[in-house]
């Protein structure tokens, strides 16, 4: 594709495309996966504010972003998605930043999801050494890299199986939790005796992280059957499903298990153990049948998140390499599956190098990079309405000018509020991550100038 947003011609490949069914499961597994990860909001912001965040934030974050993604995918269904939308709207510099910031953020996620999987394995193997922990994390990355090299259909089949497996114990916990409603889930509204920025800012950052990524599947638009039709429909299904997947387990857990002060990462398995009763068996089987089941579901959710993260983020270096911003070797496609296998393997290698880090401190840095990418994405919708009215849009953001103002303004305001509420680590790390983008762009342009002489 050129800088004007026109698709570049390429030879037909053996790429196996995914239909709406697989697209829905891949999108859900990337954006949500399950309720796991929201527990820290409860002890940081408070039960009441957490539940309000889970219900309200989508209307200021993922719903506007989804509407933008639906319109621009129907107008420009190309590999690279929002990176190429931004490039078409604002030129090479901002397009590069959208791609680079997104790819950089994916390094954090890829390693973290592998680590989270192994953290839940420790539930069953408590004597695991650090090198065994790292080995399992890297092994998971290797297996899912192989799945992704085989193409989006293979990823979709795996995502479908994983999400169905996750859904059963989560739904069971919700039903049993509502049957054992003992506490007011909204009490207290906020955590007492905590700094305001921590109560509202950190919880908001976690909430935005939970509801991020709805534009990401645009990067594989060329690998989807009839993306102009499938993508808006998938978003219409996934967004409300994601809201329910977060809100209902949190509500059921707080109402039945209580103990909001103990809600930290991994507590959903503990909450399930409290409300599910105990199975008297050997070893860890005697802890709780539902708690053990939920811990296994959390492990599977980490696999689902990593599986779809590899799919969506590895198309970014492929698209940027096509446009000359990264080594051309990253455009190589697999002879049998038609996938950008070298870009997939290169990204996975970086995930493996970071697989010893944790999510706790890095989420605020990730939000900086994700927010910057999201702001550029929604601004691209506004810009392309003015500069490219000729683009055929089979789906348009409803509401005319007011609708366009909503989908652009709401995410921008949310991003600013979240960044202003960052803690010190997020402020420093996020600023460094943002500044690296222009620096790398300058280096790339300098090399191009030297080669062109």
C-alpha positions as CSV (number, residue, x, y, z in Angstrom):
1,X,0.0,0.0,0.0
2,X,1.2,3.5,-0.8
3,X,1.0,6.5,1.5
4,X,-2.3,7.5,0.1
5,X,-3.9,4.4,1.4
6,X,-4.2,2.5,-1.9
7,X,-3.5,-1.2,-1.7
8,X,-0.4,-2.3,-3.4
9,X,-0.6,-5.2,-5.9
10,X,0.9,-8.5,-4.8
11,X,1.0,-12.1,-6.0
12,X,-1.8,-14.4,-4.9
13,X,-0.8,-16.5,-1.9
14,X,-2.0,-19.7,-0.3
15,X,-3.5,-17.7,2.6
16,X,-6.4,-19.4,4.2
17,X,-9.0,-16.9,5.2
18,X,-11.3,-16.9,8.2
19,X,-15.1,-16.4,8.2
20,X,-17.2,-14.5,10.7
21,X,-17.4,-17.4,13.1
22,X,-13.7,-17.7,13.7
23,X,-13.2,-13.9,13.5
24,X,-15.6,-13.5,16.5
25,X,-13.7,-16.0,18.6
26,X,-10.3,-14.6,17.6
27,X,-11.4,-11.1,18.4
28,X,-12.9,-12.0,21.7
29,X,-9.9,-14.0,22.8
30,X,-7.6,-11.0,22.0
31,X,-9.7,-8.3,23.6
32,X,-11.1,-10.2,26.5
33,X,-10.3,-13.9,26.9
34,X,-12.1,-14.1,30.2
35,X,-12.6,-12.0,33.4
36,X,-9.1,-12.8,34.6
37,X,-7.0,-9.6,35.2
38,X,-9.6,-7.3,36.6
39,X,-9.1,-8.4,40.2
40,X,-6.6,-5.6,41.1
41,X,-9.2,-3.0,40.2
42,X,-11.3,-4.1,43.2
43,X,-8.5,-3.5,45.8
44,X,-7.2,-0.4,44.0
45,X,-10.4,1.5,43.3
46,X,-13.0,-0.3,45.4
47,X,-15.8,-2.8,44.5
48,X,-18.4,-0.1,43.7
49,X,-16.2,1.9,41.4
50,X,-14.9,-1.2,39.7
51,X,-18.4,-2.3,38.8
52,X,-19.2,1.2,37.5
53,X,-16.0,1.3,35.5
54,X,-16.8,-2.1,33.9
55,X,-20.2,-0.8,32.8
56,X,-19.4,2.8,31.9
57,X,-15.9,2.7,30.3
58,X,-16.9,0.9,27.2
59,X,-19.1,3.9,26.1
60,X,-16.1,6.1,26.3
61,X,-13.4,3.7,25.0
62,X,-14.1,0.5,23.2
63,X,-17.5,1.3,21.7
64,X,-16.2,4.5,20.0
65,X,-13.1,2.7,18.9
66,X,-15.1,-0.2,17.5
67,X,-17.3,2.1,15.5
68,X,-14.2,3.8,14.0
69,X,-12.7,0.4,13.3
70,X,-15.8,-0.8,11.6
71,X,-16.0,2.2,9.3
72,X,-12.4,2.3,8.3
73,X,-12.2,-1.5,7.8
74,X,-15.0,-1.3,5.3
75,X,-13.3,1.6,3.6
76,X,-9.8,0.3,3.7
77,X,-9.6,-3.5,4.4
78,X,-5.8,-3.9,4.2
79,X,-3.1,-5.8,6.1
80,X,-1.7,-3.4,8.7
81,X,-5.1,-1.9,9.5
82,X,-5.0,1.1,11.7
83,X,-1.3,1.7,10.9
84,X,-2.2,2.2,7.3
85,X,-5.3,4.2,8.1
86,X,-3.1,6.6,10.1
87,X,-0.5,6.8,7.3
88,X,-3.2,7.5,4.7
89,X,-4.7,10.2,7.0
90,X,-1.7,12.0,8.4
91,X,1.3,10.9,6.4
92,X,4.4,8.8,6.9
93,X,5.5,10.1,10.3
94,X,2.3,9.6,12.2
95,X,1.7,6.3,10.4
96,X,5.1,5.0,11.5
97,X,4.4,6.1,15.1
98,X,1.1,4.2,15.1
99,X,2.8,1.1,13.9
100,X,5.9,1.4,16.1
101,X,4.0,2.2,19.3
102,X,1.6,-0.7,18.7
103,X,4.4,-3.2,18.0
104,X,6.4,-2.0,21.0
105,X,3.3,-2.5,23.3
106,X,2.9,-6.0,21.9
107,X,6.4,-6.9,23.3
108,X,5.0,-6.4,26.8
109,X,1.8,-8.3,26.2
110,X,3.4,-11.3,24.5
111,X,5.9,-12.0,27.3
112,X,3.4,-11.2,30.1
113,X,0.7,-13.6,28.8
114,X,3.3,-16.4,28.7
115,X,4.3,-15.6,32.3
116,X,0.7,-15.5,33.5
117,X,0.1,-18.9,32.1
118,X,3.1,-20.3,34.0
119,X,2.1,-18.5,37.1
120,X,-1.1,-20.5,37.2
121,X,0.8,-23.7,36.5
122,X,2.5,-23.0,39.8
123,X,-0.9,-23.5,41.5
124,X,-0.4,-27.2,40.6
125,X,3.4,-27.4,40.8
126,X,4.4,-25.1,43.7
127,X,8.0,-26.3,43.8
128,X,8.8,-25.0,40.3
129,X,12.2,-23.4,39.9
130,X,12.8,-20.1,38.1
131,X,14.4,-21.8,35.1
132,X,11.5,-24.3,34.8
133,X,9.1,-21.3,35.0
134,X,11.0,-19.6,32.1
135,X,11.2,-22.8,30.1
136,X,7.4,-23.4,30.3
137,X,6.8,-19.8,29.3
138,X,9.0,-19.9,26.3
139,X,7.7,-23.4,25.3
140,X,4.2,-21.9,25.2
141,X,5.4,-19.1,22.9
142,X,7.0,-21.6,20.6
143,X,3.9,-23.7,20.3
144,X,1.6,-20.8,19.6
145,X,4.1,-19.3,17.1
146,X,3.8,-22.6,15.2
147,X,0.0,-22.3,15.3
148,X,0.1,-18.8,14.0
149,X,2.5,-19.6,11.1
150,X,-0.2,-22.0,10.0
151,X,-2.6,-19.1,9.5
152,X,-5.7,-17.4,10.8
153,X,-7.9,-20.5,10.4
154,X,-5.7,-22.5,12.7
155,X,-5.6,-19.6,15.1
156,X,-9.4,-19.4,14.9
157,X,-9.9,-23.1,15.6
158,X,-7.6,-22.9,18.6
159,X,-9.3,-19.7,19.9
160,X,-12.8,-21.2,19.5
161,X,-11.8,-24.4,21.5
162,X,-10.1,-22.3,24.2
163,X,-12.9,-19.8,24.7
164,X,-15.6,-22.6,24.9
165,X,-13.4,-24.3,27.6
166,X,-13.1,-21.0,29.5
167,X,-16.8,-20.1,29.2
168,X,-18.1,-23.3,31.0
169,X,-16.4,-22.7,34.5
170,X,-16.9,-19.0,34.3
171,X,-20.7,-19.4,33.6
172,X,-20.8,-22.0,36.4
173,X,-19.3,-19.6,38.8
174,X,-21.7,-16.9,37.8
175,X,-24.8,-19.1,38.3
176,X,-23.6,-20.5,41.7
177,X,-22.4,-17.0,42.8
178,X,-25.9,-15.5,42.2
179,X,-27.5,-18.4,44.0
180,X,-25.3,-17.6,47.1
181,X,-25.7,-13.8,47.1
182,X,-24.6,-12.8,50.7
183,X,-23.0,-9.3,50.3
184,X,-23.6,-5.9,48.7
185,X,-21.2,-6.1,45.8
186,X,-21.0,-2.2,45.5
187,X,-19.8,-1.7,49.1
188,X,-17.6,0.1,49.7
189,X,-17.8,2.4,46.6
190,X,-14.1,3.3,46.8
191,X,-11.1,2.1,48.8
192,X,-11.0,4.2,52.0
193,X,-7.9,6.2,53.0
194,X,-6.2,6.0,49.6
195,X,-4.8,8.9,47.4
196,X,-7.3,10.1,44.9
197,X,-5.0,9.5,41.9
198,X,-4.6,5.9,43.0
199,X,-8.3,5.2,43.5
200,X,-9.4,6.8,40.2
201,X,-6.3,6.9,38.0
202,X,-4.8,3.4,38.4
203,X,-8.2,1.7,38.4
204,X,-9.0,3.6,35.2
205,X,-5.8,2.5,33.6
206,X,-6.6,-1.1,34.3
207,X,-10.1,-0.6,32.9
208,X,-8.8,0.9,29.7
209,X,-6.4,-2.0,29.4
210,X,-9.2,-4.5,29.8
211,X,-11.3,-2.8,27.1
212,X,-8.4,-2.2,24.6
213,X,-7.6,-3.8,21.4
214,X,-10.9,-3.6,19.4
215,X,-9.0,-2.0,16.4
216,X,-6.3,-4.7,16.5
217,X,-8.0,-7.2,14.2
218,X,-8.0,-4.7,11.5
219,X,-4.3,-5.6,11.0
220,X,-5.5,-9.0,9.5
221,X,-8.3,-7.7,7.3
222,X,-6.9,-9.3,4.2
223,X,-7.0,-12.6,6.0
224,X,-10.8,-12.4,6.6
225,X,-13.5,-13.4,4.2
226,X,-15.5,-10.3,3.1
227,X,-14.0,-8.0,5.9
228,X,-16.4,-5.2,4.9
229,X,-19.3,-7.3,6.1
230,X,-17.7,-9.6,8.7
231,X,-15.7,-7.0,10.7
232,X,-18.7,-4.7,11.8
233,X,-20.8,-7.8,12.6
234,X,-18.0,-9.3,14.7
235,X,-17.6,-6.1,16.7
236,X,-21.3,-5.9,17.3
237,X,-21.2,-9.3,18.9
238,X,-17.9,-9.1,20.7
239,X,-18.3,-5.7,22.5
240,X,-21.4,-6.6,24.5
241,X,-20.0,-10.1,25.1
242,X,-16.8,-8.6,26.5
243,X,-18.8,-6.3,28.8
244,X,-20.7,-9.3,30.2
245,X,-17.6,-11.4,30.5
246,X,-16.1,-8.8,32.9
247,X,-19.1,-7.4,34.7
248,X,-21.1,-10.6,35.5
249,X,-18.2,-12.7,37.1
250,X,-17.1,-9.6,39.1
251,X,-20.6,-9.0,40.4
252,X,-21.2,-12.7,41.2
253,X,-17.8,-13.0,42.9
254,X,-18.2,-9.9,45.1
255,X,-21.8,-10.7,46.0
256,X,-21.1,-14.3,47.0
257,X,-17.5,-14.6,48.1
258,X,-17.0,-11.0,49.4
259,X,-13.6,-10.3,50.9
260,X,-13.0,-7.4,48.5
261,X,-9.8,-6.6,50.4
262,X,-8.2,-9.8,49.1
263,X,-9.0,-9.3,45.4
264,X,-5.6,-9.4,43.7
265,X,-4.4,-11.1,40.5
266,X,-5.6,-14.7,40.5
267,X,-8.4,-14.2,43.1
268,X,-11.1,-15.5,40.8
269,X,-9.9,-19.0,41.5
270,X,-10.0,-18.2,45.2
271,X,-13.5,-16.7,44.9
272,X,-14.7,-19.8,43.0
273,X,-13.2,-21.9,45.8
274,X,-15.1,-20.0,48.4
275,X,-18.5,-20.4,46.7
276,X,-18.0,-23.8,45.1
277,X,-17.4,-26.1,48.0
278,X,-14.7,-28.7,48.4
279,X,-13.9,-32.0,46.7
280,X,-12.2,-34.3,49.1
281,X,-9.4,-35.9,47.1
282,X,-5.7,-36.3,46.9
283,X,-3.4,-33.3,47.0
284,X,-4.6,-30.1,45.3
285,X,-7.8,-31.8,44.2
286,X,-9.1,-31.3,47.8
287,X,-8.9,-27.5,47.6
288,X,-12.1,-26.9,45.6
289,X,-13.5,-28.4,42.5
290,X,-14.7,-25.0,41.2
291,X,-11.5,-23.2,42.3
292,X,-9.3,-25.7,40.6
293,X,-11.5,-25.5,37.5
294,X,-11.3,-21.7,37.5
295,X,-7.5,-21.8,37.9
296,X,-7.3,-24.1,34.8
297,X,-9.6,-21.7,32.9
298,X,-7.3,-18.8,33.8
299,X,-4.4,-20.7,32.4
300,X,-6.3,-21.4,29.2
301,X,-7.3,-17.7,29.0
302,X,-3.6,-16.8,29.1
303,X,-3.1,-19.2,26.2
304,X,-6.0,-17.6,24.3
305,X,-4.7,-14.1,24.8
306,X,-1.2,-15.0,23.7
307,X,-2.5,-16.9,20.7
308,X,-4.5,-14.0,19.4
309,X,-1.8,-11.4,20.4
310,X,0.7,-13.2,18.2
311,X,-1.8,-13.1,15.3
312,X,-2.8,-9.4,15.5
313,X,0.5,-7.8,16.4
314,X,2.9,-9.7,14.1
315,X,1.2,-8.3,11.0
316,X,2.4,-4.8,12.0
317,X,6.1,-5.4,11.3
318,X,5.1,-7.2,8.1
319,X,3.1,-4.1,6.9
320,X,5.8,-1.7,8.0
321,X,8.5,-3.8,6.2
322,X,6.3,-3.6,3.1
323,X,6.4,0.1,3.3
324,X,10.2,0.2,3.8
325,X,10.4,1.1,7.5
326,X,11.7,-2.3,8.6
327,X,13.9,-4.9,6.9
328,X,12.3,-6.3,3.8
329,X,13.0,-9.9,5.0
330,X,10.0,-9.4,7.4
331,X,7.7,-9.5,4.3
332,X,8.6,-13.1,3.5
333,X,5.5,-15.4,3.4
334,X,5.3,-19.1,4.1
335,X,5.2,-21.1,0.9
336,X,2.3,-23.3,2.1
337,X,0.3,-21.1,4.5
338,X,0.8,-17.7,3.0
339,X,1.5,-16.1,6.4
340,X,4.3,-13.6,7.2
341,X,6.3,-16.3,9.0
342,X,9.5,-14.4,9.6
343,X,7.7,-11.4,11.1
344,X,5.8,-13.9,13.4
345,X,9.0,-15.7,14.5
346,X,10.9,-12.4,15.0
347,X,8.2,-11.0,17.2
348,X,7.9,-14.2,19.2
349,X,11.6,-14.2,19.8
350,X,11.3,-10.8,21.5
351,X,8.3,-12.1,23.6
352,X,10.5,-14.9,24.8
353,X,13.3,-12.5,25.8
354,X,10.7,-10.6,28.0
355,X,9.0,-13.7,29.4
356,X,10.6,-13.2,32.8
357,X,8.8,-9.9,33.5
358,X,5.4,-9.4,35.2
359,X,2.3,-7.3,34.4
360,X,2.1,-5.4,37.7
361,X,4.4,-2.5,36.9
362,X,4.3,-2.6,33.1
363,X,0.5,-2.1,32.6
364,X,0.8,1.7,33.1
365,X,3.5,1.8,30.4
366,X,1.4,-0.3,28.1
367,X,-1.5,2.1,28.5
368,X,0.7,5.0,27.3
369,X,1.5,3.2,24.1
370,X,-2.0,1.8,23.6
371,X,-3.6,5.2,24.3
372,X,-1.4,6.9,21.8
373,X,-2.2,4.4,19.1
374,X,-5.9,4.6,19.9
375,X,-6.0,8.4,19.7
376,X,-4.3,8.3,16.2
377,X,-6.8,5.7,15.1
378,X,-9.9,7.7,16.0
379,X,-8.4,10.9,14.6
380,X,-7.8,9.1,11.3
381,X,-11.6,8.5,11.0
382,X,-12.2,12.3,11.3
383,X,-9.3,13.2,8.9
384,X,-10.2,10.6,6.2
385,X,-13.8,11.9,6.2
386,X,-12.4,15.2,5.0
387,X,-9.5,14.1,2.8
388,X,-10.9,10.9,1.3
389,X,-14.7,11.2,0.9
390,X,-14.3,9.0,-2.2
391,X,-13.6,5.9,-0.1
392,X,-16.5,3.5,-0.3
393,X,-17.8,2.9,3.2
394,X,-20.3,0.1,3.5
395,X,-20.6,1.0,7.2
396,X,-20.5,4.5,8.5
397,X,-20.4,5.8,12.1
398,X,-24.0,6.6,13.0
399,X,-25.2,10.0,14.2
400,X,-23.6,12.3,11.5
401,X,-21.3,15.0,12.9
402,X,-22.4,14.4,16.5
403,X,-21.6,10.7,16.1
404,X,-18.2,11.5,14.7
405,X,-17.4,14.0,17.5
406,X,-18.4,11.3,20.0
407,X,-16.2,8.5,18.7
408,X,-13.2,10.9,18.4
409,X,-13.7,13.0,21.5
410,X,-14.5,10.3,24.1
411,X,-11.4,8.2,23.6
412,X,-9.1,11.3,23.5
413,X,-10.6,12.5,26.8
414,X,-10.2,9.0,28.4
415,X,-6.6,8.7,27.3
416,X,-5.7,12.1,28.7
417,X,-7.4,11.3,32.1
418,X,-5.7,7.9,32.3
419,X,-2.2,9.4,31.5
420,X,-2.6,12.2,34.0
421,X,-3.5,9.6,36.6
422,X,-0.4,7.5,35.9
423,X,1.9,6.5,38.7
424,X,5.6,7.5,38.7
425,X,6.8,4.2,37.0
426,X,4.1,4.6,34.2
427,X,4.9,8.3,33.8
428,X,8.6,7.7,33.2
429,X,8.4,4.4,31.3
430,X,5.5,5.6,29.2
431,X,7.2,8.8,28.2
432,X,10.3,6.9,27.2
433,X,8.2,4.5,25.1
434,X,6.5,7.4,23.3
435,X,9.7,9.4,22.6
436,X,11.4,6.3,21.2
437,X,9.0,6.4,18.3
438,X,10.2,9.7,16.7
439,X,13.8,8.7,17.5
440,X,13.5,5.4,15.5
441,X,11.7,7.2,12.7
442,X,14.5,9.7,12.4
443,X,17.1,6.9,12.2
444,X,15.1,5.1,9.6
445,X,14.7,8.2,7.5
446,X,18.4,9.0,7.8
447,X,19.3,5.5,6.5
448,X,16.9,5.9,3.6
449,X,18.4,9.2,2.7
450,X,21.9,7.7,2.7
451,X,20.9,4.8,0.6
452,X,19.1,7.1,-1.9
453,X,22.3,9.1,-2.6
